């Protein structure tokens, strides 16, 4: 296995915690067009993208799924595995061939329970990812629907 990714696990995970998490990783590859998960299905794993691009999409009744975000190199794919009820909030499809580290959610949650320090660090890391994505979504919504866009100033 290659060295653990760093930019996807920023300051929230120490080198020791990154190394521990990577012990639970397995390398996987997916062809372009592969659906990794569907909105509403059981969230039983997550990935750190090594190469390629993933489109996160949302089902809209009567229409095709709408892509709401793209993820790439060293980004976390999937956070629903950490939070009850452990179901995907979005769908995900490989836009390009994809290589990633895949993690079994049950195993990682067990590691978090066994080591509270590790669990807190993982929860902080995933929470930071979720918070960043919410801020990004908010900015996109302002750009789409706000009278002056996101403005760039506060």
Order of alpha helices (4+ residues) and beta strands (2+ residues): alpha-beta-beta-beta-beta-beta-beta-beta-beta-alpha-alpha
